[in-house]
Amino acid sequence: MDAGTSDAGSVDAGSQDGGGSIPEASLRITEINPDAPQDLIELVAATGGTLTGISLQELTNSDFAFTFPQGYTVETGGVLVLHLGGSCTDAPGNPASCGQVPPFSASAWDFSMPGSLSYSGKVFELLSAKGAPVDGVPFVRASGEMPSSVVTAVQRLQADRVWDATPCVHDMTTGFAKDRFCRNIAVNWSDLDATSSVMRISGTSPLTTPGTATQWSGPLPSRWGVY
């Protein structure tokens, strides 16, 4: 895996968060599907460390926000899966405690929370425990209705320097879908189904930041918990 950043050092996966000398993990958003029976979001640790206080927010209309609880650290390359509407969260120190019946994984860290994502347009931002922007990605469909706040949310990612600085086109006067809702620079997640997802695996350094649409695949068979 190309983490796209320097290795912060070895941190044993599953050890308790002792505060103090354990650095904060640096995460990247790597796989998503909002059209499955259980909406799933995968992240990978570009560098290992504690997860305490790191948060993932959706900036348009889903009212989604998740903050990692205390007690968890991951090693560099560790995989985390957020289950919206899921029923199990792995215990600290035991990434296999939720079992391995898909979409849960014995090798990845599983976290569950209430809620779901609508399948329209969504813009995610990942923040450190101190609120500093770490990563972000906008997802759009090729056509159809979109949340009115998509453009503002994409521009926020750009202002926070976690997404492609190419001008975000939003021109409702044209007849072309490509000219609306910043589709020119966002990730196209059209045509997903219950068995597929889009993944951040393309190019030579897919986990570098600021992120770009070229880092992301089209729909592929899902592989939750494995990067």
PyMOL commands that set and color helices and strands:
alter all, ss='L'
color gray80, all
select helices_A, chain A and resi 150-159+177-179+213-215
alter helices_A, ss='H'
color red, helices_A
select strands_A, chain A and resi 26-33+39-47+49-50+55-58+65-67+73-74+79-84+109-113+122-127+133-140+187-188+196-199+220-221
alter strands_A, ss='S'
color yellow, strands_A
deselect
rebuild
show_as cartoon
